[in-house]
Amino acid sequence: MSAYREPGLTLDAPPPAPPPVKLRAYQLATLKAMSDGLRDDPPLTRQLVSLPCGAGKTVIFADLVRRRSHRGRALILVHRDELGIQTRAKLEAVGIPRDWIGVVQGPDDDVDAPVIVASVQTLSRPDRLARLVAASEAGPGPIETVVIDEAHHAAAASYVRIREALTPSLTVGVTATPGRADGLGLVPTHFDGLVYALRADELIDLGYLVPVVPRTFDLGVNLDELPEGITEYGRDYQPGALARALDEAQVGPRCIAAYETHAPGRQCIAYTVTVAAAHQLAAAFTAAGIPAEALDGTSPGDIRTAALDRFRTKETRVLCNCALFTEGLDIPETDAVLLARPTRSPVLFTQMAGRGMRPWPGKADCILLDGVGAMAEHGRLGYASILGLDGTPPPSASATGAGVGHTAKIRTGNPRDLLAWVPIDAGAWTLSAFDTSYYAVRSPRGVWSVFRRRKGTDDNGRPYWSNPECIATNQQEGYALGMVEDCVRADKMQRKLTPKAAWRQLAPSDTQLAACQKSGIPVDPRWTRGDINDRLTAFWSLPVIARIRERLR
């Protein structure tokens, strides 16, 4: 009998003691947002959390599992071996007994453990998933909590297959990447709403992350001539064509020169477009007198561990890889990142650039050696893609600077400077986007939520408006408004919704005048079509916002 089935380790016991690690204020706020989401009406049982690289997402969901251990079993889905090892360590760190933790990966098949850390590749196989379902229906009991690490993968078929086989009372997805690479939306198809989000620059200000300092150099590649295609990270340069262009440009000496100029002596992770290029670049650095190594997916576990240890002790200065260290790598000693490959994917860029932001004694910043100006293209990312409204960030949301991993572009000043927001009262805004309406509403707790309604037609061809759909909660006012503005940009509606849009200056239409008469709204003869639109929007929004406020109580 496995140790975790011994007496005293049953799920009937009280939750484990408070964690020996002290959670940070924002980590506790994340857990509270999850709890608040379950109390919403209707409850958000499929929750999404977006936190930047280095924010301690694993500690947060490990403590979530600890807090819910008395409710039933938990399943944590990871998609790489290193993430599984890291997750098990964090579970123990927050006080979950080692004997409670089982593994479903490769030959390990602990499907009856109280807490299961599972590889998606393994568990999604029909026979392995069937054994987990059978265990859930038998003695060990059902899975009540599912955590999806790196949740931007959640739309993949393997993840969907696992989720559809289980009926947890809470599913939480956590990710550092504010969007799907392939444009498939996470909300509302795969999650009910985004319950908590935090920007990297906020954690930089608090001292939990270090700033990224971009330093550009020329890789010598004409990107305009490169074909694009669909890759693991969405639309990006075709790997084969990109690899040939980089090889012809002989980028090795350029990368070495950039490192020696801008980041000499730093612990640097370098990203290349192919495995062969990673090994070639490591050899070039070594030949130049800079100790370097390359790792790839075929590197045996002991070889990989030894190389990482040499990197941590500075025996190796540059660690080259091809997409191996884009997720879950926890090496805070890293204080330089080398992009030896261009990318059009904001997901891939965010994962690469965020690898060096964890703090370390004596570490003031992380140098981003940017060979193609990727920071200028991807430095700020909006909410639009994570909500399924667009596959790429809008151009107006990008900017240079240290804040890698930004979520919504924060709104400052008067909201009507940019879009024709209609103020309802001190705690609510409405934006009418023709067939879509947005509502930003402050809750009694002082935080803001964003709701959306869409216009459609029923089976008889009659128009109707959908019920308010919550697309974000627990936001500051500026983030709530900024998120909607990102959505509007993604829909290419921004020009039509500005206060100075041409249609708003026209005379009122007969339909508008009739609507005002029916609604009892007196019309000032000086009003334009935009003025009347705002009055009608405010009038029609009042009952909707009243319903939303009932939900937020």
C-alpha positions in Angstrom: 0.0 0.0 0.0 1.3 3.4 -0.9 2.3 5.7 1.9 -0.3 8.3 1.0 -3.1 5.7 1.7 -1.9 5.0 5.2 -4.1 6.1 8.2 -3.8 9.7 9.2 -3.3 10.9 5.6 -6.9 10.7 4.5 -8.8 13.6 3.0 -11.2 13.5 6.0 -8.5 15.1 8.1 -8.4 18.9 8.6 -6.3 21.0 6.1 -2.6 20.9 6.7 -1.2 23.6 9.0 -0.4 27.1 7.6 2.4 27.1 5.2 6.0 27.5 6.5 6.6 30.0 3.6 5.1 33.5 4.0 3.0 34.5 1.1 3.3 38.0 -0.3 0.4 40.4 -0.2 -0.4 40.1 -3.9 -0.3 36.3 -3.6 -2.8 36.4 -0.8 -4.9 38.9 -2.8 -4.9 36.3 -5.7 -6.2 33.6 -3.4 -8.9 36.0 -2.1 -9.9 36.8 -5.7 -10.4 33.1 -6.3 -12.5 32.8 -3.2 -14.6 35.8 -4.2 -15.1 34.4 -7.7 -16.7 31.3 -6.2 -19.1 33.5 -4.4 -20.2 35.4 -7.5 -23.6 34.8 -8.9 -23.3 32.7 -10.9 -20.0 31.4 -9.4 -16.9 31.4 -11.4 -15.8 27.8 -11.2 -13.3 28.0 -14.1 -11.0 30.9 -13.1 -8.1 32.4 -14.9 -5.2 34.2 -13.2 -2.5 36.2 -15.1 0.7 37.0 -13.3 4.1 37.8 -14.8 7.1 35.5 -14.9 8.7 35.3 -11.4 5.6 36.3 -9.5 5.5 32.9 -7.7 2.5 31.4 -9.4 3.4 27.9 -8.3 3.4 28.9 -4.6 0.0 30.4 -5.1 -1.7 27.4 -6.6 0.2 25.1 -4.2 -1.3 27.0 -1.3 -4.7 26.9 -3.0 -4.4 23.1 -3.0 -3.5 23.1 0.7 -6.5 25.3 1.5 -8.9 23.1 -0.4 -7.4 19.7 0.7 -10.3 19.0 3.0 -12.8 19.3 0.1 -11.3 16.5 -2.0 -8.5 15.5 -4.2 -6.5 17.9 -6.4 -4.9 17.5 -9.9 -2.2 19.8 -11.1 -1.5 19.7 -14.9 2.0 20.5 -16.2 3.4 20.0 -19.6 7.2 19.6 -18.9 9.2 17.4 -16.6 11.0 20.3 -15.0 7.7 21.9 -14.1 6.5 18.8 -12.4 9.6 18.6 -10.2 9.3 22.3 -9.3 5.6 21.9 -8.5 6.2 19.0 -6.1 8.8 21.0 -4.3 6.5 24.0 -3.9 3.7 21.7 -2.6 5.9 20.5 0.1 7.1 24.0 0.8 3.6 25.2 1.6 3.1 22.3 4.0 1.5 19.5 2.0 2.9 16.2 3.3 5.2 14.5 0.8 3.3 11.3 1.2 0.1 13.0 -0.1 1.8 13.9 -3.5 1.5 11.4 -6.4 2.8 11.6 -9.9 1.3 10.6 -13.2 4.1 10.9 -15.7 5.9 8.2 -17.7 6.0 5.0 -15.7 4.5 6.7 -12.5 0.8 6.2 -12.2 -0.3 7.4 -8.8 -3.9 8.0 -9.9 -5.3 7.5 -6.3 -3.1 10.1 -4.6 -4.7 13.0 -2.7 -2.7 15.4 -4.7 -1.6 14.5 -8.2 1.0 16.3 -10.3 0.4 15.0 -13.9 2.1 15.4 -17.2 -0.5 16.4 -19.8 1.2 14.3 -22.4 0.9 11.2 -20.2 -2.6 11.8 -18.6 -4.3 12.7 -21.9 -3.7 9.2 -23.2 -7.0 7.3 -23.2 -5.8 4.4 -20.9 -4.2 6.7 -18.3 -7.1 9.1 -18.2 -9.5 6.1 -17.9 -7.6 4.9 -14.8 -7.8 8.4 -13.2 -11.6 8.5 -13.9 -12.0 5.1 -12.4 -10.1 6.0 -9.3 -12.2 9.2 -9.0 -15.4 7.0 -9.0 -13.9 4.5 -6.5 -12.4 4.8 -3.0 -10.1 7.8 -3.4 -12.9 10.0 -4.4 -13.4 12.7 -7.1 -11.0 15.4 -8.2 -12.4 18.6 -6.6 -9.6 21.0 -7.6 -7.9 21.2 -11.0 -4.9 23.6 -11.5 -3.7 24.2 -15.1 -0.1 25.5 -15.0 0.9 27.6 -18.1 -2.8 28.0 -18.9 -2.3 29.5 -22.3 -2.1 25.9 -23.4 -5.5 25.1 -22.1 -7.2 25.3 -25.5 -5.1 22.4 -26.8 -7.0 19.2 -27.5 -5.0 17.2 -24.8 -6.0 19.7 -22.1 -9.6 19.8 -23.2 -9.8 16.0 -23.2 -8.7 15.8 -19.6 -11.0 18.6 -18.4 -14.0 17.1 -20.1 -13.4 13.8 -18.3 -13.6 15.4 -14.8 -16.1 17.4 -12.9 -14.2 19.5 -10.3 -15.9 22.2 -8.3 -13.0 24.5 -9.1 -10.6 24.8 -12.0 -7.9 27.5 -12.0 -5.6 28.3 -14.8 -2.4 30.3 -14.1 -0.2 31.9 -16.7 2.4 34.6 -17.2 1.4 35.0 -20.9 -1.5 37.3 -21.4 -2.8 35.6 -24.6 -3.0 32.5 -26.7 -0.4 32.3 -29.4 -2.9 30.8 -31.9 -5.7 33.3 -31.3 -8.0 30.8 -29.7 -9.7 32.6 -26.8 -9.5 31.4 -23.2 -12.5 33.3 -21.9 -15.3 32.4 -22.0 -14.8 29.1 -23.9 -12.3 27.6 -21.5 -12.6 29.8 -18.4 -15.4 31.8 -17.0 -13.4 34.9 -16.3 -10.1 36.5 -15.4 -10.2 36.9 -11.6 -6.8 38.5 -11.0 -4.1 40.0 -13.0 -0.9 41.9 -12.1 1.6 43.8 -14.2 5.3 43.2 -14.1 6.1 46.9 -13.4 4.1 46.7 -10.2 6.2 43.8 -9.0 9.3 45.7 -10.0 8.2 48.7 -7.9 7.7 46.4 -5.0 11.1 44.8 -5.4 9.8 41.3 -6.3 11.1 41.6 -9.9 14.0 43.4 -11.5 13.6 45.7 -14.5 14.5 44.6 -18.0 16.9 46.9 -19.8 16.8 46.4 -23.6 20.0 46.7 -25.6 19.6 46.4 -29.3 22.0 45.1 -31.9 21.8 44.1 -35.5 21.5 40.4 -36.4 21.9 41.3 -40.1 18.7 39.7 -41.2 16.0 41.3 -43.4 12.8 40.2 -41.7 10.6 41.7 -44.3 11.6 39.0 -46.8 10.9 36.1 -44.4 7.7 34.0 -44.9 5.4 33.4 -41.9 3.4 30.4 -40.8 1.7 28.7 -37.9 4.1 27.4 -35.2 3.7 26.1 -31.7 3.6 29.7 -30.6 1.1 30.9 -33.2 1.8 32.9 -36.2 5.6 33.4 -36.5 8.4 33.3 -39.0 8.7 29.9 -40.6 11.5 28.1 -38.6 13.2 26.7 -41.7 13.4 30.0 -43.6 14.4 31.9 -40.4 17.1 29.3 -39.6 18.6 29.6 -43.1 18.5 33.4 -43.0 20.2 33.5 -39.6 22.8 30.9 -40.7 23.6 33.0 -43.8 24.0 36.1 -41.7 26.5 34.4 -39.4 24.8 35.8 -36.3 27.2 34.1 -33.9 29.9 36.8 -33.9 27.2 39.5 -33.7 25.7 37.9 -30.6 29.1 37.5 -29.0 29.9 41.2 -29.7 26.6 42.2 -28.2 27.2 40.2 -25.1 30.7 41.5 -24.6 29.6 45.1 -25.2 26.4 45.2 -23.1 26.5 42.2 -20.7 30.1 41.1 -20.1 30.4 38.6 -17.3 26.6 38.2 -16.8 24.7 34.9 -16.6 23.0 34.8 -19.9 20.3 32.6 -21.4 20.3 32.6 -25.2 17.4 31.6 -27.4 17.9 30.3 -30.9 15.5 29.1 -33.6 16.8 25.5 -33.9 18.5 23.0 -31.7 21.5 23.0 -34.1 21.8 26.7 -33.9 21.9 26.5 -30.1 24.8 24.1 -30.2 26.6 26.2 -32.8 26.1 29.4 -30.8 27.4 27.7 -27.6 30.5 26.5 -29.5 31.1 30.0 -30.9 30.9 31.6 -27.4 33.3 28.9 -26.0 35.7 29.5 -28.9 35.6 33.2 -28.0 36.7 32.4 -24.4 33.2 32.7 -22.9 32.2 29.4 -21.2 28.9 28.3 -22.8 26.7 25.2 -23.1 23.7 24.1 -25.1 20.7 22.0 -24.0 17.8 20.6 -25.9 14.8 18.4 -25.4 16.9 15.3 -26.0 19.4 16.1 -23.3 19.2 13.4 -20.6 17.9 14.6 -17.2 21.3 14.1 -15.4 23.1 16.0 -18.2 20.5 18.8 -18.0 20.8 19.1 -14.2 24.6 19.2 -14.3 24.6 21.9 -16.9 22.1 24.0 -14.9 24.2 23.6 -11.8 27.3 24.8 -13.7 25.3 27.8 -14.9 24.2 28.6 -11.3 27.8 28.5 -10.0 29.0 30.6 -13.0 31.2 27.9 -14.3 29.1 28.4 -17.4 28.3 31.9 -18.4 26.0 31.4 -21.4 23.3 28.8 -21.7 21.9 28.3 -25.2 18.6 26.6 -26.0 15.8 26.4 -28.5 12.5 26.9 -26.8 13.5 24.6 -23.9 13.5 27.4 -21.3 10.5 29.4 -22.3 8.4 28.2 -19.4 8.9 27.4 -15.7 12.7 27.9 -15.6 13.6 29.1 -12.1 17.2 30.4 -12.2 17.2 33.8 -10.5 20.9 34.1 -11.1 20.1 34.9 -14.8 20.8 38.6 -15.4 20.9 38.7 -19.2 18.7 37.2 -21.9 19.9 37.0 -25.5 17.4 36.9 -28.3 19.4 35.2 -31.1 16.1 34.7 -33.0 13.4 37.1 -34.1 9.8 36.3 -33.3 6.4 37.7 -34.3 4.7 35.9 -31.4 4.0 38.0 -28.3 3.6 34.7 -26.3 7.1 33.5 -27.2 8.6 36.9 -26.6 7.0 37.3 -23.2 8.2 33.9 -22.1 11.8 34.5 -23.3 12.1 38.1 -22.0 10.7 37.2 -18.6 13.3 34.6 -17.8 15.7 37.0 -16.2 13.4 39.1 -14.0 13.6 37.2 -10.8 15.6 39.0 -8.1 18.9 37.8 -6.7 21.4 39.3 -4.2 23.4 42.0 -6.0 21.2 41.8 -9.1 19.9 45.2 -10.2 18.4 44.5 -13.6 18.3 42.1 -16.5 19.9 43.0 -19.8 17.8 42.0 -22.8 20.1 41.7 -25.8 17.6 42.3 -28.6 18.8 41.7 -32.1 15.6 42.6 -33.9 13.8 45.3 -31.9 11.4 42.7 -30.4 11.0 44.8 -27.3 9.5 47.7 -29.3 7.0 45.3 -30.9 6.0 43.2 -28.0 6.9 45.2 -24.8 3.3 45.8 -23.7 0.6 43.2 -24.3 -3.2 43.8 -24.0 -6.1 41.8 -22.6 -7.7 41.4 -26.0 -6.1 38.1 -27.1 -6.7 36.3 -23.7 -10.4 37.2 -24.0 -10.6 35.7 -27.4 -11.1 39.0 -29.2 -7.9 39.0 -31.2 -4.9 36.8 -31.7 -2.3 39.5 -31.6 -1.8 42.7 -29.5 -3.0 45.9 -31.1 -0.1 48.1 -32.4 -1.2 51.0 -30.1 -0.6 48.8 -27.1 3.1 48.2 -27.7 5.8 50.4 -26.3 9.4 50.2 -25.3 10.4 50.1 -21.7 11.1 47.8 -18.8 7.7 46.4 -18.2 7.7 43.1 -19.9 4.4 41.2 -19.5 2.0 44.1 -19.1 -1.6 43.3 -19.2 -4.2 46.0 -20.0 -2.9 49.4 -21.0 -3.8 51.4 -17.9 -6.2 54.2 -18.4 -5.3 57.6 -17.0 -7.0 61.1 -17.2 -10.5 61.5 -18.6 -11.8 58.3 -20.2 -13.7 60.3 -22.8 -10.4 61.7 -24.1 -10.1 58.4 -26.0 -13.5 56.7 -26.3 -17.1 57.9 -25.9 -17.5 56.4 -22.5 -20.8 57.3 -20.8 -20.6 58.0 -17.0 -23.6 56.5 -15.2 -22.5 57.6 -11.7 -19.3 57.6 -9.7 -19.1 53.8 -9.8 -20.1 52.9 -13.3 -19.2 53.5 -17.0 -20.8 52.3 -20.1 -19.5 52.1 -23.7 -21.9 51.4 -26.6 -20.0 49.7 -29.4 -23.0 49.2 -31.7 -23.7 45.5 -31.4 -21.7 45.1 -28.2 -22.0 47.1 -25.0 -19.4 47.2 -22.2 -20.0 48.0 -18.5 -17.3 48.8 -16.0 -18.8 48.7 -12.5 -17.3 49.2 -9.1 -18.2 46.6 -6.5 -19.0 47.3 -2.8 -15.4 46.1 -2.1 -14.0 49.0 -4.2 -12.7 46.9 -7.1 -14.0 47.0 -10.6 -15.5 44.4 -12.8 -16.1 44.4 -16.6 -19.2 43.0 -18.2 -20.2 42.6 -21.8 -23.5 42.2 -23.7 -23.9 41.3 -27.3 -26.8 41.8 -29.7 -28.1 38.8 -31.6 -31.2 37.3 -33.3 -33.2 34.4 -32.1 -34.5 31.5 -34.2 -37.4 33.7 -35.4 -35.1 36.5 -36.5 -36.1 38.8 -33.7 -33.3 40.8 -32.2 -32.3 40.4 -28.5 -29.4 41.4 -26.1 -27.6 38.7 -24.2 -27.3 38.7 -20.4 -24.3 40.5 -19.0 -21.2 38.4 -19.2 -18.4 39.0 -16.7 -15.1 39.1 -18.5 -12.8 40.5 -15.7 -13.0 41.1 -12.0 -11.0 42.5 -9.2 -9.4 45.3 -11.3 -8.5 48.9 -10.6 -10.7 51.4 -12.5 -7.9 52.3 -14.9 -7.3 48.6 -15.8 -11.0 47.9 -16.3 -11.4 50.8 -18.7 -8.1 50.0 -20.4 -9.1 46.4 -20.9 -12.2 47.5 -22.8 -10.2 49.9 -24.9 -7.9 47.0 -25.9 -10.9 45.0 -26.9 -12.2 47.9 -29.0 -8.9 48.3 -30.7 -8.8 44.6 -31.4 -12.2 44.8 -33.1 -10.9 47.8 -35.1 -13.8 50.0 -33.8 -11.7 52.7 -32.1 -12.2 55.4 -34.7 -16.0 54.9 -34.7 -16.2 55.2 -30.9 -14.1 58.3 -30.3 -15.9 61.4 -29.1 -14.9 63.1 -32.4 -16.1 60.4 -34.7 -17.8 61.9 -37.8 -21.2 60.1 -37.2 -21.5 61.7 -33.8 -21.5 65.2 -35.3 -24.5 64.5 -37.5 -28.0 65.5 -36.8 -30.1 63.1 -34.8 -31.8 60.3 -36.8 -35.5 59.8 -36.8 -35.0 56.4 -35.1 -33.1 58.2 -32.2 -35.8 60.8 -31.8 -38.5 58.2 -31.7 -36.6 56.3 -29.1 -36.2 59.4 -27.0 -39.9 60.1 -27.2 -40.8 56.5 -26.2 -38.4 56.6 -23.3 -39.5 60.0 -22.1 -36.2 61.7 -22.7 -36.6 65.4 -23.6 -34.5 66.4 -26.6 -32.4 69.6 -26.7 -32.5 70.9 -30.3 -28.8 71.5 -30.1 -28.0 67.9 -29.5 -26.1 65.9 -32.2 -26.5 62.2 -33.0 -23.7 61.5 -30.6 -25.3 63.5 -27.8 -28.6 61.5 -28.1 -26.7 58.2 -28.4 -25.1 58.9 -25.0 -28.5 59.8 -23.4 -30.1 56.6 -24.7 -27.1 54.5 -23.7 -27.3 55.9 -20.2 -31.0 55.3 -20.0 -30.9 51.7 -21.3 -27.8 50.9 -19.1 -29.5 51.7 -15.8 -31.4 48.4 -15.3 -28.4 46.4 -16.6 -26.0 48.1 -14.2 -28.5 47.5 -11.4 -28.5 43.8 -12.2 -24.7 43.7 -12.3 -24.5 45.4 -8.9 -26.8 42.8 -7.5 -24.4 40.2 -8.7 -21.4 42.0 -7.2 -22.9 42.2 -3.7 
